[in-house]
Amino acid sequence: MATHAIQVTVNGNREQLEVPSNWTVLQMLREKLALTGTKNGCSAGECGACTVLMNGEPVNSCMVLAAEADGAEIVTVEGLAHDRQLDPLQAAFVDEGAVQCGFCTPGMLISARALLDRNPDPSDEQIRAALIGNLCRCTRYTRIVGAVRQAAKLKRQGP
């Protein structure tokens, strides 16, 4: 199997990796870097469980070859927290009870983070639209939308 030497920045850490040509970013994260927060839900880009930020944009990591990520900056759910403190979005998910089984949560958090980075004051409709690519089998999304709304409010209020 052919391999590719790539350089990526993952959660602020520069990595030099040798990856098989057919590996996805999801496989690279989980198998090479032991970042298992990103989940493999469908392997077809349909469920959003594997969503990561790549160069600031949410992508389904199961649909992007690792070789295509050469030079990219990637943020996973593990990269949201800083200095052992949850990101306000993560804290809002906990506070609002937006986490049930937790399988979809990493992708939801990443998609929500991308939204809040673009729009610090989204409407409920904008929140739902931003999360449309993330499937959750346990909730009706009400608490998830509430958590994103709470995080946006906290960010606007400041520390």
DSSP file (Angstrom, degrees, kcal/mol; ACC not computed):
  #  RESIDUE AA STRUCTURE BP1 BP2  ACC     N-H-->O    O-->H-N    N-H-->O    O-->H-N    TCO  KAPPA ALPHA  PHI   PSI    X-CA   Y-CA   Z-CA
    1    1 A M              0   0    0      0, 0.0     2,-0.1     0, 0.0     0, 0.0   0.000 360.0 360.0 360.0 129.1    0.0    0.0    0.0
    2    2 A A        -     0   0    0     18,-0.1    19,-2.7     1,-0.0    20,-0.3  -0.388 360.0-158.3 -69.3 149.2    1.3    3.4   -1.0
    3    3 A T  E     -A   20   0A   0     17,-0.3     2,-0.4    18,-0.1    15,-0.0  -0.856   7.2-143.7-126.8 164.3    1.7    6.0    1.7
    4    4 A H  E     -A   19   0A   0     15,-2.8    15,-2.9    -2,-0.3     2,-0.6  -0.987  12.3-136.1-128.0 137.9    2.0    9.8    1.9
    5    5 A A  E     +A   18   0A   0     -2,-0.4     2,-0.3    13,-0.2    13,-0.2  -0.842  37.2 174.2 -89.4 124.1    4.0   12.0    4.1
    6    6 A I  E     -A   17   0A   0     11,-3.0    11,-2.8    -2,-0.6     2,-0.4  -0.915  28.2-146.7-131.2 157.9    1.9   14.8    5.4
    7    7 A Q  E     +A   16   0A   0     -2,-0.3    64,-4.2     9,-0.2     2,-0.3  -0.995  27.3 164.7-121.9 128.1    2.1   17.7    7.8
    8    8 A V  E     -A   15   0A   0      7,-2.3     7,-3.7    -2,-0.4     2,-0.6  -0.969  34.1-133.7-137.4 153.9   -1.0   18.8    9.6
    9    9 A T  E     -Ab  14  73A   0     63,-2.6    65,-3.7    -2,-0.3     2,-0.5  -0.956  27.2-173.9-107.9 117.3   -1.7   20.9   12.6
   10   10 A V  E >   -Ab  13  74A   0      3,-2.8     3,-2.1    -2,-0.6    65,-0.2  -0.953  69.4 -20.1-118.5 119.0   -4.2   19.2   14.9
   11   11 A N  T 3  S-     0   0    0     63,-3.0    -1,-0.2    -2,-0.5    64,-0.1   0.860 130.1 -49.5  52.1  39.3   -5.6   21.0   17.9
   12   12 A G  T 3  S+     0   0    0     62,-0.4     2,-0.5     1,-0.2    -1,-0.3   0.345 115.9 113.7  86.6  -5.8   -2.6   23.4   17.7
   13   13 A N  E <   -A   10   0A   0     -3,-2.1    -3,-2.8     2,-0.0     2,-0.4  -0.873  63.7-133.8-103.8 126.1    0.0   20.6   17.5
   14   14 A R  E     -A    9   0A   0     -2,-0.5     2,-0.4    -5,-0.3    -5,-0.3  -0.634  28.3-169.2 -78.1 129.1    2.0   20.3   14.3
   15   15 A E  E     -A    8   0A   0     -7,-3.7    -7,-2.3    -2,-0.4     2,-0.5  -0.955  19.4-159.6-123.9 137.7    2.2   16.7   13.2
   16   16 A Q  E     +A    7   0A   0     -2,-0.4     2,-0.3    -9,-0.2    -9,-0.2  -0.980  30.2 172.7-113.4 119.1    4.3   14.9   10.6
   17   17 A L  E     -A    6   0A   0    -11,-2.8   -11,-3.0    -2,-0.5     2,-0.6  -0.892  36.4-141.8-131.1 153.7    2.7   11.7    9.6
   18   18 A E  E     +A    5   0A   0     -2,-0.3   -13,-0.2   -13,-0.2    -2,-0.0  -0.979  34.8 179.4-110.1 117.1    3.0    8.8    7.2
   19   19 A V  E     -A    4   0A   0    -15,-2.9   -15,-2.8    -2,-0.6    -2,-0.0  -0.936  32.7-105.4-124.6 143.1   -0.5    7.7    6.1
   20   20 A P  E >   -A    3   0A   0      0, 0.0     3,-1.7     0, 0.0   -17,-0.3  -0.325  35.5-116.7 -59.1 146.7   -1.7    5.1    3.7
   21   21 A S  T 3  S+     0   0    0    -19,-2.7    46,-0.3     1,-0.3   -18,-0.1   0.785 112.6  48.8 -58.0 -30.7   -3.1    6.6    0.5
   22   22 A N  T 3  S+     0   0    0    -20,-0.3    -1,-0.3    43,-0.1     2,-0.2   0.393  85.5 113.5 -95.3   5.0   -6.6    5.3    1.2
   23   23 A W    <   -     0   0    0     -3,-1.7    43,-2.6     1,-0.1    44,-0.5  -0.497  56.5-141.1 -77.7 144.8   -6.9    6.6    4.8
   24   24 A T  B  >  -E   65   0B   0     41,-0.3     4,-2.4    -2,-0.2    41,-0.3  -0.492  29.4-104.2 -92.9 169.8   -9.4    9.3    5.6
   25   25 A V  H  > S+     0   0    0     39,-2.8     4,-2.8    36,-0.7     5,-0.2   0.889 123.7  57.7 -59.3 -39.0   -8.8   12.1    8.0
   26   26 A L  H  > S+     0   0    0     35,-1.9     4,-2.4    38,-0.3     5,-0.3   0.934 107.6  45.1 -57.8 -47.9  -11.1   10.2   10.4
   27   27 A Q  H  >>S+     0   0    0     34,-0.3     4,-3.3     1,-0.2     5,-0.7   0.906 112.5  52.3 -63.3 -41.3   -8.8    7.2   10.3
   28   28 A M  I  X>S+     0   0    0     -4,-2.4     5,-1.5     3,-0.2     4,-1.4   0.935 111.5  46.2 -60.0 -46.8   -5.7    9.4   10.7
   29   29 A L  I  <5S+     0   0    0     -4,-2.8     6,-2.8     3,-0.2     4,-0.3   0.932 122.2  34.9 -62.3 -46.8   -7.1   11.1   13.8
   30   30 A R  I  <5S+     0   0    0     -4,-2.4     4,-0.4     4,-0.2    -2,-0.2   0.909 128.0  32.3 -77.2 -43.7   -8.2    7.9   15.4
   31   31 A E  I  <5S+     0   0    0     -4,-3.3    -3,-0.2    -5,-0.3    -2,-0.2   0.876 129.5  29.0 -87.6 -40.2   -5.5    5.4   14.4
   32   32 A K  I  <<S+     0   0    0     -4,-1.4    -3,-0.2    -5,-0.7    -4,-0.1   0.840 133.3  28.4 -89.3 -36.0   -2.4    7.6   14.1
   33   33 A L  S   <S-     0   0    0     -5,-1.5    -3,-0.2    -4,-0.3    -4,-0.1   0.447  93.0-130.2-109.9  -1.8   -3.1   10.3   16.7
   34   34 A A        +     0   0    0     -4,-0.4     2,-1.1    -6,-0.3    -4,-0.2   0.810  55.2 147.3  55.8  33.6   -5.4    8.4   19.1
   35   35 A L    >   +     0   0    0     -6,-2.8     3,-0.5    -7,-0.2    -1,-0.2  -0.797  14.2 167.0 -98.0  91.1   -8.0   11.2   19.0
   36   36 A T  T 3   +     0   0    0     -2,-1.1    -1,-0.1     1,-0.2    -6,-0.1   0.353  50.0  91.4 -94.5   5.3  -11.0    9.1   19.5
   37   37 A G  T 3  S+     0   0    0      2,-0.1     2,-0.5    -3,-0.1    -1,-0.2   0.865  71.4  80.8 -65.5 -35.0  -13.6   11.8   20.2
   38   38 A T  S <  S-     0   0    0     -3,-0.5     2,-0.2    68,-0.1    12,-0.2  -0.627  81.5-146.5 -73.6 123.3  -14.3   12.0   16.5
   39   39 A K        -     0   0    0     10,-1.6     2,-0.8    -2,-0.5    -2,-0.1  -0.640  14.6-135.6-101.3 150.0  -16.7    9.2   15.8
   40   40 A N        +     0   0    0     -2,-0.2    -2,-0.0     1,-0.2    -1,-0.0  -0.874  39.1 156.1 -98.9 101.8  -17.3    6.9   12.8
   41   41 A G  S    S-     0   0    0     -2,-0.8    -1,-0.2    63,-0.0    63,-0.0   0.885  73.9 -11.2 -94.3 -45.3  -21.0    6.8   12.5
   42   42 A C        -     0   0    0      0, 0.0    -2,-0.1     0, 0.0     0, 0.0   0.572  67.5-137.5-134.7 -19.0  -21.8    5.9    8.8
   43   43 A S  S    S+     0   0    0      1,-0.1    -3,-0.0     0, 0.0     0, 0.0   0.688  89.5  83.3  60.5  19.7  -18.6    6.2    6.7
   44   44 A A  S    S-     0   0    0     19,-0.0    -1,-0.1     0, 0.0    16,-0.0   0.287 104.6-108.5-134.7   8.8  -20.7    7.9    4.1
   45   45 A G  S    S+     0   0    0      1,-0.1    15,-0.1    14,-0.0    18,-0.0   0.716  90.2 107.6  72.5  20.1  -20.8   11.5    5.1
   46   46 A E  S    S+     0   0    0      1,-0.0    -1,-0.1    88,-0.0    14,-0.0   0.746  72.1  42.3-101.0 -27.7  -24.5   11.3    6.1
   47   47 A C  S    S-     0   0    0     87,-0.1    88,-3.0    88,-0.0    -1,-0.0   0.740  82.8-138.6-101.9 -23.9  -24.5   11.4    9.9
   48   48 A G    >   +     0   0    0     86,-0.2     3,-1.7     1,-0.1    63,-0.1   0.446  63.9 124.7  82.5  -0.6  -22.0   14.1   10.9
   49   49 A A  T 3  S+     0   0    0      1,-0.3   -10,-1.6    58,-0.1    58,-0.2   0.772  75.7  50.5 -63.0 -24.0  -20.6   12.2   13.9
   50   50 A C  T 3  S+     0   0    0    -12,-0.2    11,-1.3    56,-0.1    -1,-0.3   0.227  79.7 143.0 -98.3  13.9  -17.1   12.6   12.4
   51   51 A T  E <   +C   60   0A   0     -3,-1.7     2,-0.3     9,-0.2     9,-0.2  -0.322  18.8 165.2 -62.8 131.6  -17.3   16.4   11.8
   52   52 A V  E     -C   59   0A   0      7,-2.1     7,-2.7     5,-0.1     2,-0.6  -0.903  40.9-105.5-133.2 163.6  -14.1   18.3   12.4
   53   53 A L  E     -CD  58  75A   0     22,-2.5    22,-2.4    -2,-0.3     2,-0.5  -0.842  33.3-173.6 -90.1 127.3  -13.0   21.8   11.5
   54   54 A M  E >  S-CD  57  74A   0      3,-3.1     3,-1.5    -2,-0.6    20,-0.2  -0.969  77.5 -18.1-123.2 114.8  -10.5   21.8    8.7
   55   55 A N  T 3  S-     0   0    0     18,-3.5    -1,-0.1    -2,-0.5    19,-0.1   0.877 131.1 -52.1  53.2  39.9   -9.1   25.3    8.0
   56   56 A G  T 3  S+     0   0    0     17,-0.4    -1,-0.3     1,-0.2    18,-0.1   0.374 119.0 104.0  85.4  -3.8  -12.0   26.7   10.0
   57   57 A E  E <  S-C   54   0A   0     -3,-1.5    -3,-3.1     0, 0.0     2,-0.3  -0.898  74.5-113.9-114.0 140.1  -14.8   24.9    8.1
   58   58 A P  E     +C   53   0A   0      0, 0.0     2,-0.3     0, 0.0    -5,-0.2  -0.534  42.4 172.6 -70.9 133.1  -16.8   21.9    9.3
   59   59 A V  E     -C   52   0A   0     -7,-2.7    -7,-2.1    -2,-0.3     2,-0.9  -0.973  41.3-111.7-137.2 152.1  -16.1   18.8    7.2
   60   60 A N  E >   -C   51   0A   0     -2,-0.3     3,-2.2    -9,-0.2     4,-0.3  -0.769  28.2-156.5 -81.0 108.8  -17.1   15.1    7.4
   61   61 A S  G >  S+     0   0    0    -11,-1.3   -35,-1.9    -2,-0.9   -36,-0.7   0.673  87.8  66.3 -67.4 -15.9  -13.7   13.6    8.2
   62   62 A C  G 3  S+     0   0    0      1,-0.2    -1,-0.3   -37,-0.2   -11,-0.0   0.612 102.8  48.4 -76.2 -10.8  -14.8   10.3    6.8
   63   63 A M  G <  S+     0   0    0     -3,-2.2     2,-0.5     2,-0.1    -1,-0.2   0.400  96.8  78.5-109.6   0.5  -15.1   11.8    3.3
   64   64 A V  S <  S-     0   0    0     -3,-0.6   -39,-2.8    -4,-0.3   -38,-0.3  -0.946  77.5-128.6-115.1 125.2  -11.7   13.6    3.2
   65   65 A L  B >>  -E   24   0B   0     -2,-0.5     3,-0.9   -41,-0.3     4,-0.6  -0.450  17.4-127.4 -67.8 142.5   -8.5   11.7    2.4
   66   66 A A  G >4 S+     0   0    0    -43,-2.6     3,-1.4     1,-0.3     4,-0.2   0.875 110.5  59.7 -57.5 -38.5   -5.7   12.3    4.9
   67   67 A A  G >4 S+     0   0    0    -44,-0.5     3,-1.1     1,-0.3    -1,-0.3   0.821  99.2  57.9 -61.4 -30.0   -3.4   13.1    2.0
   68   68 A E  G <4 S+     0   0    0     -3,-0.9    -1,-0.3     1,-0.2    -2,-0.2   0.672  97.3  63.0 -72.7 -16.2   -5.8   15.9    1.1
   69   69 A A  G X<  +     0   0    0     -3,-1.4     3,-2.9    -4,-0.6    -1,-0.2   0.409  69.9 135.5 -88.4   2.1   -5.3   17.4    4.5
   70   70 A D  T <  S+     0   0    0     -3,-1.1   -62,-0.2     1,-0.3     3,-0.1  -0.316  80.4   9.2 -54.1 123.3   -1.6   18.0    4.0
   71   71 A G  T 3  S+     0   0    0    -64,-4.2    -1,-0.3     1,-0.3   -63,-0.2   0.368 102.9 132.2  87.3  -3.6   -0.9   21.5    5.3
   72   72 A A    <   -     0   0    0     -3,-2.9   -63,-2.6   -65,-0.3     2,-0.5  -0.331  56.1-130.9 -82.0 160.7   -4.3   21.9    6.9
   73   73 A E  E     -b    9   0A   0    -65,-0.2   -18,-3.5    -3,-0.1   -17,-0.4  -0.968  29.4-169.9-108.5 123.2   -5.3   23.0   10.4
   74   74 A I  E     -bD  10  54A   0    -65,-3.7   -63,-3.0    -2,-0.5     2,-0.5  -0.927  11.8-166.4-119.2 137.2   -7.7   20.6   12.0
   75   75 A V  E     - D   0  53A   0    -22,-2.4   -22,-2.5    -2,-0.4     2,-0.2  -0.991  10.3-174.4-122.5 126.3   -9.7   21.1   15.2
   76   76 A T    >   -     0   0    0     -2,-0.5     3,-1.4   -24,-0.2     4,-0.3  -0.536  46.7 -91.4-105.7 176.7  -11.4   18.1   16.8
   77   77 A V  G >> S+     0   0    0      1,-0.3     3,-1.4     2,-0.2     4,-0.6   0.845 127.1  60.9 -59.0 -32.5  -13.7   18.0   19.8
   78   78 A E  G 34 S+     0   0    0      1,-0.3     3,-0.3     2,-0.2    -1,-0.3   0.772  99.0  58.6 -64.7 -23.8  -10.6   17.4   22.0
   79   79 A G  G <4 S+     0   0    0     -3,-1.4    -1,-0.3     1,-0.2    -2,-0.2   0.476  87.3  75.6 -85.4  -2.8   -9.3   20.8   20.8
   80   80 A L  T <4 S+     0   0    0     -3,-1.4    -1,-0.2    -4,-0.3    -2,-0.2   0.902  83.1  71.6 -76.0 -40.1  -12.3   22.8   22.0
   81   81 A A     <  -     0   0    0     -4,-0.6     2,-0.4    -3,-0.3     5,-0.2  -0.447  66.9-164.2 -76.0 149.1  -11.3   22.7   25.7
   82   82 A H  B >   -F   85   0C   0      3,-2.1     3,-2.0     1,-0.1    -3,-0.0  -0.999  63.9  -1.5-137.0 139.4   -8.4   24.8   26.9
   83   83 A D  T 3  S-     0   0    0     -2,-0.4    -1,-0.1     1,-0.3     3,-0.1   0.875 128.2 -58.1  50.9  43.7   -6.3   24.6   30.1
   84   84 A R  T 3  S+     0   0    0      1,-0.2     2,-0.5    -3,-0.1    -1,-0.3   0.673 113.8 119.9  62.4  19.0   -8.5   21.8   31.4
   85   85 A Q  B <   -F   82   0C   0     -3,-2.0    -3,-2.1     0, 0.0    -1,-0.2  -0.952  66.9-117.9-114.6 131.8  -11.6   24.1   31.1
   86   86 A L        -     0   0    0     -2,-0.5    -5,-0.1    -5,-0.2     0, 0.0  -0.324  33.3-105.0 -61.3 146.5  -14.5   23.1   28.9
   87   87 A D     >  -     0   0    0      1,-0.1     4,-2.4     4,-0.0     3,-0.5  -0.468  35.6-111.6 -61.7 145.0  -15.3   25.4   26.0
   88   88 A P  H  > S+     0   0    0      0, 0.0     4,-2.2     0, 0.0    -1,-0.1   0.824 120.5  56.1 -53.0 -31.2  -18.4   27.4   26.9
   89   89 A L  H  > S+     0   0    0      2,-0.2     4,-1.9     1,-0.2     5,-0.1   0.918 107.3  47.4 -67.0 -43.3  -20.2   25.5   24.2
   90   90 A Q  H  > S+     0   0    0     -3,-0.5     4,-1.8     1,-0.2    -1,-0.2   0.924 112.2  50.2 -62.5 -43.5  -19.3   22.2   25.8
   91   91 A A  H  X S+     0   0    0     -4,-2.4     4,-3.0     1,-0.2    -2,-0.2   0.885 108.3  52.9 -62.5 -39.1  -20.4   23.5   29.2
   92   92 A A  H  X S+     0   0    0     -4,-2.2     4,-2.6    -5,-0.2     6,-0.2   0.879 105.2  54.6 -65.1 -37.8  -23.7   24.6   27.8
   93   93 A F  H  <>S+     0   0    0     -4,-1.9     5,-2.6     2,-0.2     6,-0.5   0.907 112.8  43.5 -61.0 -40.8  -24.3   21.1   26.4
   94   94 A V  H ><5S+     0   0    0     -4,-1.8     3,-1.2     3,-0.2    -2,-0.2   0.953 114.8  48.6 -67.4 -49.6  -23.8   19.7   29.9
   95   95 A D  H 3<5S+     0   0    0     -4,-3.0    -2,-0.2     1,-0.3    -1,-0.2   0.856 115.1  44.5 -59.4 -38.0  -25.9   22.4   31.6
   96   96 A E  T 3<5S-     0   0    0     -4,-2.6    -1,-0.3    -5,-0.2    -2,-0.2   0.465 109.7-119.0 -88.4  -2.1  -28.8   22.1   29.1
   97   97 A G  T < 5 +     0   0    0     -3,-1.2    -3,-0.2    -4,-0.4    46,-0.1   0.860  64.4 146.1  66.6  34.4  -28.8   18.3   29.2
   98   98 A A      < +     0   0    0     -5,-2.6     2,-0.6    -6,-0.2    -4,-0.2   0.410  47.6  81.5 -85.2   2.1  -28.0   18.2   25.5
   99   99 A V        +     0   0    0     -6,-0.5    -1,-0.0    -5,-0.1     0, 0.0  -0.939  45.0 148.9-110.6 121.5  -25.9   15.1   25.8
  100  100 A Q  S    S-     0   0    0     -2,-0.6    -1,-0.1    39,-0.0    -2,-0.1   0.510  83.0  -4.0-112.7 -94.4  -27.7   11.7   25.9
  101  101 A C  S    S-     0   0    0      1,-0.1    -2,-0.1     4,-0.0     0, 0.0   0.828  88.0-141.4 -72.1 -26.9  -25.8    8.7   24.5
  102  102 A G        +     0   0    0     -4,-0.1     3,-0.1     3,-0.0    -1,-0.1   0.340  67.1 115.9  90.2  -6.6  -23.1   11.1   23.4
  103  103 A F  S    S+     0   0    0      1,-0.2     4,-0.3     2,-0.2   -64,-0.2   0.906  84.9  35.5 -65.6 -40.8  -22.3    9.5   20.0
  104  104 A C  S  > S+     0   0    0      1,-0.2     4,-2.4     2,-0.1     3,-0.4   0.641  95.8  91.8 -83.5 -14.7  -23.4   12.5   17.9
  105  105 A T  H  > S+     0   0    0      1,-0.2     4,-3.0     2,-0.2     5,-0.2   0.854  79.9  53.1 -56.4 -45.6  -22.1   15.1   20.5
  106  106 A P  H  > S+     0   0    0      0, 0.0     4,-2.1     0, 0.0    -1,-0.2   0.932 113.9  43.2 -57.4 -44.6  -18.6   15.7   19.1
  107  107 A G  H  > S+     0   0    0     -3,-0.4     4,-2.6    -4,-0.3     5,-0.2   0.893 113.7  51.7 -66.4 -39.5  -19.9   16.4   15.6
  108  108 A M  H  X S+     0   0    0     -4,-2.4     4,-2.7     2,-0.2     5,-0.2   0.931 110.3  49.3 -60.9 -45.9  -22.7   18.6   17.0
  109  109 A L  H  X S+     0   0    0     -4,-3.0     4,-2.6    -5,-0.2    -2,-0.2   0.911 112.1  47.5 -61.4 -43.2  -20.2   20.6   19.1
  110  110 A I  H  X S+     0   0    0     -4,-2.1     4,-2.3    -5,-0.2    -1,-0.2   0.928 113.6  47.0 -66.5 -44.6  -17.9   21.1   16.1
  111  111 A S  H  X S+     0   0    0     -4,-2.6     4,-1.9     1,-0.2    -2,-0.2   0.905 114.4  48.1 -63.2 -40.4  -20.7   22.2   13.8
  112  112 A A  H  X S+     0   0    0     -4,-2.7     4,-2.8    -5,-0.2     5,-0.2   0.892 109.2  53.0 -66.5 -39.7  -22.1   24.5   16.5
  113  113 A R  H  X S+     0   0    0     -4,-2.6     4,-2.2     1,-0.2    -2,-0.2   0.919 108.2  51.0 -61.2 -43.3  -18.6   26.0   17.1
  114  114 A A  H  X S+     0   0    0     -4,-2.3     4,-1.5     2,-0.2    -1,-0.2   0.915 111.5  48.5 -60.6 -42.4  -18.3   26.7   13.4
  115  115 A L  H  X S+     0   0    0     -4,-1.9     4,-3.3     1,-0.2     3,-0.5   0.955 112.1  47.0 -61.0 -51.1  -21.7   28.5   13.5
  116  116 A L  H  < S+     0   0    0     -4,-2.8    -1,-0.2     1,-0.3    -2,-0.2   0.807 108.6  55.6 -66.0 -28.5  -20.8   30.6   16.5
  117  117 A D  H  < S+     0   0    0     -4,-2.2    -1,-0.3    -5,-0.2    -2,-0.2   0.853 117.6  35.8 -68.7 -33.2  -17.5   31.5   15.1
  118  118 A R  H  < S+     0   0    0     -4,-1.5    -2,-0.2    -3,-0.5    -1,-0.2   0.832 134.4  21.1 -83.6 -36.7  -19.3   32.9   12.0
  119  119 A N     <  -     0   0    0     -4,-3.3    -1,-0.3    -5,-0.2    -2,-0.1  -0.880  58.8-171.9-141.4 100.3  -22.4   34.2   13.7
  120  120 A P  S    S+     0   0    0      0, 0.0    36,-0.2     0, 0.0    35,-0.1   0.579  87.9  41.5 -73.0  -7.2  -22.2   35.0   17.5
  121  121 A D  S    S+     0   0    0     35,-0.0     2,-0.1    32,-0.0    28,-0.1  -0.458  78.7 171.1-137.1  64.3  -26.0   35.7   17.7
  122  122 A P        -     0   0    0      0, 0.0     2,-0.1     0, 0.0    30,-0.1  -0.425  29.6-124.7 -78.8 150.6  -27.8   33.0   15.6
  123  123 A S     >  -     0   0    0     -2,-0.1     4,-2.3     1,-0.1     5,-0.2  -0.385  32.9-103.2 -77.9 166.6  -31.5   32.5   15.6
  124  124 A D  H  > S+     0   0    0      1,-0.2     4,-2.7     2,-0.2     5,-0.2   0.887 125.2  53.9 -59.2 -37.6  -33.0   29.1   16.4
  125  125 A E  H  > S+     0   0    0      1,-0.2     4,-2.3     2,-0.2    -1,-0.2   0.900 108.5  48.3 -64.2 -40.1  -33.6   28.6   12.7
  126  126 A Q  H  > S+     0   0    0      2,-0.2     4,-2.2     1,-0.2    -2,-0.2   0.872 110.9  51.2 -67.6 -36.9  -29.9   29.4   11.9
  127  127 A I  H  X S+     0   0    0     -4,-2.3     4,-1.4     2,-0.2    -2,-0.2   0.949 111.3  47.2 -63.5 -48.5  -28.8   27.0   14.7
  128  128 A R  H  < S+     0   0    0     -4,-2.7     4,-0.3     1,-0.2    -2,-0.2   0.896 111.7  51.0 -60.5 -40.4  -31.0   24.2   13.2
  129  129 A A  H >< S+     0   0    0     -4,-2.3     3,-1.1     1,-0.2     4,-0.2   0.891 108.4  51.7 -64.4 -39.3  -29.7   24.9    9.7
  130  130 A A  H 3< S+     0   0    0     -4,-2.2     3,-0.3     1,-0.2    -1,-0.2   0.786 113.7  44.7 -68.0 -26.3  -26.1   24.7   10.9
  131  131 A L  T >< S+     0   0    0     -4,-1.4     3,-2.2    -3,-0.2    -1,-0.2   0.327  79.7 106.4 -98.5   6.4  -26.8   21.3   12.6
  132  132 A I  T <  S+     0   0    0     -3,-1.1    -1,-0.2     1,-0.3    -2,-0.1   0.774  77.8  54.1 -61.4 -26.7  -28.7   19.8    9.7
  133  133 A G  T 3  S+     0   0    0     -3,-0.3     2,-0.6    -4,-0.2    -1,-0.3   0.391  94.4  82.9 -86.8   3.9  -25.8   17.6    8.7
  134  134 A N    <   -     0   0    0     -3,-2.2     2,-0.4   -86,-0.1   -86,-0.2  -0.933  67.6-156.2-114.1 114.2  -25.6   16.1   12.2
  135  135 A L        -     0   0    0    -88,-3.0     2,-0.4    -2,-0.6   -27,-0.1  -0.711   9.1-173.1 -92.6 137.9  -28.0   13.3   13.0
  136  136 A C        -     0   0    0     -2,-0.4    -2,-0.0     3,-0.1     0, 0.0  -0.997  11.7-173.9-129.0 127.3  -29.1   12.5   16.6
  137  137 A R  S    S+     0   0    0     -2,-0.4    -1,-0.1     1,-0.1    -2,-0.0   0.580  81.8  51.8 -93.8 -11.1  -31.2    9.5   17.4
  138  138 A C  S    S+     0   0    0      3,-0.0     2,-0.2     2,-0.0    -1,-0.1   0.755 105.5  43.4 -99.9 -27.2  -31.7   10.2   21.1
  139  139 A T        -     0   0    0    -41,-0.1    -3,-0.1     1,-0.0   -41,-0.0  -0.641  67.2-130.8-117.0 170.8  -33.0   13.8   21.2
  140  140 A R        -     0   0    0     -2,-0.2    -1,-0.0    -3,-0.0    -3,-0.0   0.120  55.9-112.3-102.2  17.6  -35.5   16.0   19.4
  141  141 A Y  S  > S+     0   0    0      1,-0.1     4,-2.9   -43,-0.1     5,-0.3   0.291  89.5 114.7  73.6  -8.4  -32.7   18.6   19.1
  142  142 A T  H  > S+     0   0    0      1,-0.2     4,-2.2     2,-0.2     5,-0.1   0.930  80.2  40.9 -59.7 -47.6  -34.6   21.0   21.5
  143  143 A R  H  > S+     0   0    0      2,-0.2     4,-2.2     1,-0.2   -45,-0.2   0.836 113.8  54.1 -71.1 -31.7  -31.9   20.8   24.2
  144  144 A I  H  > S+     0   0    0      2,-0.2     4,-2.2     1,-0.2    -2,-0.2   0.947 110.3  45.7 -65.9 -48.0  -29.1   20.9   21.6
  145  145 A V  H  X S+     0   0    0     -4,-2.9     4,-2.5     1,-0.2    -2,-0.2   0.909 112.7  52.2 -60.3 -41.8  -30.5   24.1   20.1
  146  146 A G  H  X S+     0   0    0     -4,-2.2     4,-2.5    -5,-0.3    -1,-0.2   0.880 107.9  51.4 -61.5 -38.5  -31.0   25.5   23.6
  147  147 A A  H  X S+     0   0    0     -4,-2.2     4,-2.5     2,-0.2    -1,-0.2   0.906 110.4  47.5 -66.5 -41.3  -27.4   24.7   24.5
  148  148 A V  H  X S+     0   0    0     -4,-2.2     4,-2.3     2,-0.2    -2,-0.2   0.915 112.6  50.3 -65.6 -41.5  -26.1   26.5   21.4
  149  149 A R  H  X S+     0   0    0     -4,-2.5     4,-2.2     2,-0.2    -2,-0.2   0.917 111.2  48.9 -60.6 -44.1  -28.3   29.5   22.2
  150  150 A Q  H  X S+     0   0    0     -4,-2.5     4,-2.6     1,-0.2    -2,-0.2   0.915 110.9  49.8 -63.4 -43.8  -27.0   29.6   25.8
  151  151 A A  H  X S+     0   0    0     -4,-2.5     4,-2.3     1,-0.2    -1,-0.2   0.897 110.3  50.6 -63.3 -39.8  -23.4   29.4   24.6
  152  152 A A  H  X S+     0   0    0     -4,-2.3     4,-2.2     2,-0.2    -1,-0.2   0.919 110.9  49.0 -62.9 -43.2  -24.0   32.3   22.2
  153  153 A K  H  X S+     0   0    0     -4,-2.2     4,-2.0     1,-0.2    -2,-0.2   0.925 111.5  48.7 -62.3 -45.4  -25.6   34.4   25.0
  154  154 A L  H  X S+     0   0    0     -4,-2.6     4,-1.4     1,-0.2    -1,-0.2   0.887 110.6  50.9 -62.2 -39.7  -22.7   33.7   27.3
  155  155 A K  H  < S+     0   0    0     -4,-2.3    -1,-0.2     1,-0.2    -2,-0.2   0.901 110.2  49.3 -66.0 -40.0  -20.1   34.6   24.7
  156  156 A R  H  < S+     0   0    0     -4,-2.2    -1,-0.2     1,-0.2    -2,-0.2   0.862 110.3  51.2 -66.6 -35.0  -21.9   37.9   23.9
  157  157 A Q  H  < S-     0   0    0     -4,-2.0    -1,-0.2    -5,-0.2    -2,-0.2   0.768 102.4-150.7 -73.3 -26.1  -22.0   38.7   27.7
  158  158 A G     <        0   0    0     -4,-1.4    -1,-0.1     1,-0.2    -2,-0.1  -0.125 360.0 360.0  79.5 179.0  -18.3   38.1   28.0
  159  159 A P              0   0    0      0, 0.0    -1,-0.2     0, 0.0    -4,-0.1   0.474 360.0 360.0 -67.8 360.0  -16.4   36.9   31.1
